[in-house]
């Protein structure tokens, strides 16, 4: 018998048992002897079907793994290919229905658990699946009945998530704390006269440490929304969950407090260079010079929309017609970006490849159909969590500029 048929039969037995109990409760009595006998018979049948479902799921999993090449723990390409095929919606529907994952979703979750060294409270889905932005304003006629204009769906207005797009280094599949050795000081050298002593020095080394820190959030979704099979529903769910997690990680990279379990972001990291937000072309060049003096080169600017407007309307030399500090999306020849994720009075310029983002677990999704107030409204509560940390390889690779008082 097919796995789907076994699941349907099991659900029917559970519904029949519930019907007997509900009918007796409505009349304010316990089960009669005949009803008790029926209940026990249904209970025995349900347990038999549950065992058959478990065996069928096991066989399906074994057959699937034997038919396809296994995902090697050392083969990142295969793992990433598998991650691209994961459906967040299928994972959530399986949890709502109280059944095990199957297909690509089960294979990915098991491999993610093996790599992270821990078991998910719900089920792992790839972080990349949530970061993949689908077209939220395209045709979506299958989302709801035809009398609604799903093709005109209005997504939430959210901050632009730019930190990771600027080129930070991502270390994924971590297990314990990570300590990366770092050069400190080198040998002393110099010219000496004949017979003179060679300068004496000692090499020292430091390290950059990453340790697990947890981020998460909850949202409420309707049962119908999760149970829809339309690809557009998948895009909406991904978008909502990405807003819960990706926005927090992005903000932590920029301005994490470094306390109460939050990573330390670029702003506030010891060793980061500081300056005033430039008001002249000479001070713009001065920020680039600060990095070059440290044998580094800035790759991109990041600030708020307000500061962007100010720099884009400030002439290099006042009244000369020499152009503006910020022109054509660039300043001093480097890309310029803005987002409301940044603090109101800050501008960051630096080499974004010097940021390390460590990821210990992929997104752990847990669906709770009984949590209030979602339960009373017929919806379900969805919790998403991830484990990550942020560190800078060379803090002096960034200049954090502040508005002059």
N, C-alpha and C positions, 0 to 999 in steps of 0.2 A: 504494500500500500504506500502511496506517495506521502511524503512528509507533510505537505499542505493538508491532505485529507485527514491524517492523524491529528493534526493540530485543530482542525475544525471539529472533529468528533470529541476531542478533549474539552474544547470550549463549550460544546453542547451539553456535556455531562455536568460541567460546573454551573452552567446556566440553569439546568434542571434542579440541581441541589439548592441553588439560591432561591428558585421559585418556590420550592417546598417550605423553606425556612421563612421566606417573606410572607407567604400565605398564612402560616401559623401565627406569625408575629402580628399581622394585621388583625387577626381575630383574638389576640391577647391570650394565646394558649401555647402549649408545647406541642411537639410533633406527636401525632397519634402513633399507635403501634404499627399500623399499616404504612404510615408515612415514614416512620423510623426505618422500617424494613426497606422501603424504596430508597431512602437516603443512603443507607449502608450499601445497598447494591450499586447505586450510582458512584459512591465513593470508591468501591473496589474496582469498578470499571475505569474510573478516572485515573487511579494509580497504575493500572495495567497500561492504559494509553500513554501515561506520562513516561513509563519505562520504555515503551515502544518509540515514542518521540525522541527520547534521549539516545537510544540506539541508532535510530535513523539519522539523527544529526551527526552522531559520531562517524557513521559510515559515509555520509555525504562529505564530511570534512576530510576523511582519509582518502576517498576517491578523488576529491579535488586536488589534494596535495600530491597524490601519486601521478595525476594526469599532467600537472604543470611543474615546471622547474621550480625548486624551492628558492625562497628569497634568502640570499646569503647575508649573514650579519656584516660581512666586509664589503658587500656589493651595494654601495650607496645608490648607484643608478637604478638597480632593480627595485630597491625600496622606494625611491622617489617615484618610479613609474607606478608602483602599486598604490602609493598615496594619492596620485592624481585620479584614480578610479573610485576612491571612497565616496560614498554618498552620506552626507551628514543626516539627511532625512531618514534613510533606511536605519541608521543606528538608533535614532530617536523613536521610530515606530516600533522597532524590536523591543526597546525598553518599555514602552507603553503597553505592549501586548504580553509582557512577561516571558519572552522567549529569547533563546540564544541568538547571537549574531551568526550570519552565514555569508558565504560568498567572499568577495574581496574585503568587505568590512571586517569579517572574522579573522581573515588572514593578516590584515594590517594590524588589528588590535593585538593579536598574539605576538607578532613580531615587535611591535612597539613596547609591549610589556617585557619581552625578553631583553630588548636593548636598554630599557630604562632600569631594569632590575626591580620593578615594583608592579603590583597589580592595580589596575584602575578601579576606582570605586564605582564608576559607571562603565564607560568604554572610551578608549582612545580614538581620536580622529586627528588627522594631520593638521598642524598649524597652517601649512600652506593651503589647505582646503578652505580655511576661513579667510585667508588673505587674497584668494582669487576673487577679484571683483567681477561679477557678472553684470550684464546690462540690466539695470533695475527699471529702466523706463521703456523697454521694448514691448512687443506684443506678448500678452499673457492671458489669452482668452480662456485658458483652462483653469485659472486660479479659482474662480468663483462662478456662480451662474451667470448667464449671458446678460441679465439685466443690470449687472454691475460693470463699470468700465475699468476692468483690471489693466487694460493697456495704458491707462492714465495713472497707474499707481504712483503715489508721491512718496519717495523715500525720505528718511530723516535727514536733517541738515547736521552734518557732523564735521568735526575738525579734520583737516587734512593730515594724514599720517605719513610723515616725510622722513623721519629719522632713519628708518631701515632702508628706504629707497636711496639714501645718499651714500650708501656703500659700507655700512658697518659689517664687521666680520662676525658670522654666525657659527657658533660651535654647538652642534646638536648631538643628541644621543648620549649625553653625559650621565654618569652614575654618582660617583662621590664628588667631594670638593676638588676643584681644579687649581693647581698651582703651576703657573707658567714662569720658568726662569727668565730673568731679565738682567742684562749687563748693567753693572753699577759704575765702577771706575776702572781705568786701565793702568798699564805700566807708565811710569814717568820716563820721558826721553829728553834729550837735549845735547847740544854740542859741548865738547869738553876739550881742554887743552891737553897737550902731550903729558901723560902721567897723571892727569886729573881723574877724579872719581866720577863714575857714571851716575847720573841721577837715580835715586832709589824710589821705588813705588810698589804698590801692592794692588793686584786686581781684586775687585769686590763684585758681588753679585746680589741682585734682589729678586723679587718675584711678584707676579700679579696673581691675585687670588679671586676665584669665582666660587660662590657657595649658594646652594639652593634657596630661593625665595619664592613665595607662592602668591599668585594673583588670581582672582576669580570674580564672578558676578552671577546674578540670577535674572531671568526674564520669564515672562508668562506668554504662552502661545496657546491658541485654540487647538482642540483635538482635530478639527477638520483641516486646519492649516497643515499640521504635521502629517496627517494621513493622505494628503493630496499627493499624487504621483507626478505632477507637472514639474518639468525642469525649472520653471520660473519660481515655484515655491522653494525649491532647493536654493536658488539664488537669494531669496528673501531671508531664509533662515541663516544662511551663511553670513549675510550682511549684518544681521542682528547680533549674532554671536561674535563676529569680528569686532563689532563696536564695543563689546564687553571686555574683550581681552587685548586686542591689538592696540586700542587707544591707551590702555594702561601701560603696556610695554613701551610704546612710543614715548609716552610722557616720562616714564622712568629713565629712558636713555637721555632725555634732555635735562630733566630737572628733578630726578628722584631724590628724596630727602636723605637716604642713607640711614634711616632709623625706622623703628617699628616694623621690621621685616621688609622694608622697601629698598631696592637697589639705590646706590649713589649715582646720580646722573652727572652729565658733563658739568653743568653749572654747580659750583660748590665743591668739586673735586679738588683736593689739595694738589698744587702744582700747575693748575690751569692758569694761563696768563690772563690778565685783566686790562681793560682800557675803557675809554669813553666812546660812545657811538660817534662816528666821524661826522663832522660838519663841513669839512673842506676836503678837496682832493688830496692835499698833502697828508691829512690824517688817515684817509683811506689807504694810501700807499704805506703809511706807517704800520697799519695792522698786518699787511703782508710782510713787511720787513721784520716784524716781531717773530714770525714763524721762520723766516729764512735765516735769522740769526741763530735759530736752534737746529739748523740743517733740516728743516721741514718745509713743506709747501701746502698752502691751503687749497682745498678742492672745491668748496662750496660755502655759500653764506645761508644762514637761516635766521629769520626774525618774525615779527608780527606784521599783519597787514598795515597797521598804523605807522610803524617805523619804515616799512617799505614805501609808503606814500611820501613820507618826509624825505627820504633819500632820493626818491624819483623826481622830486620837485626842487631839489637843492642844486644850484649851478656849481660846477667845478670852480669857477672864478666868477663871483657875483657880478652880473651886468655885462659880462664879456661875450655872451653867446657861445661859450666854449663847451656847452653840453652839460649834462647832469651827472651826479655821482653814480646813479643807477640808470642804465639805459639798456633797452632791448633784453631785459631779463638777466643782465650781467652787471657786475661791479668789479672793476679792475680785471676784466676778462674772465671772471669766474662766475658760474651759475648762481643765481640769487633766488631763494625760495622763501615763502612766508606761510605761516599757519597759526591758528589760535591755540595750538598746543604750547606755544612759547609764552613765557611770562611777558607781561605788557611792556617792560622797559629793557628787554635784552636783545642782543644780536650775537650770534655765534659764527665764528669763521674758523675753519680748521680742516684737518685731514681726517675725514670721517672713517677711513679704513683703520684708524687707531682705536676705534671703539670695538670692544669684544662683547658680544651678546651670547651668553651661555644658556642653552635650553636643556633641561633635564627630562622633561616629559612633554609629549604632545598635548593637545587639548583633551582634557578628561571631561566628557559630557555625561551628566546624570539627569535622567528624567524622573520627576516625581509627580504622578497624577493625583496624589492625595493631599498635597500641600494647600493650605488656605492662604489667600482667598481664591486662588486659581480654581480649586476643586468646586467651590460653590457656583462658579460661573461656567463650569463645564470645561475649563481649560486645564493645562498642565504647566507645572513649573520646571524650567530647564536651568540647571546650574552648569557653568563651564569654568574650569580651572586650568592653570598652567604653572609650571615651575621654571624660573629663569633668573638670571643675574646679569649685571652690567659692570664692566671694568674698562679702564683706559690703559693701553699699552704705554703710551707716552703722554701724560697730561699736558705737557707744554705744546702739544700739537694743536691746541685750541686756544683761541682768544675769545673771552667772554666780555663783550662790551656792554656798558650800561648807559642809559640816558643821563646826560649831564644835568645836575641840579642847578 
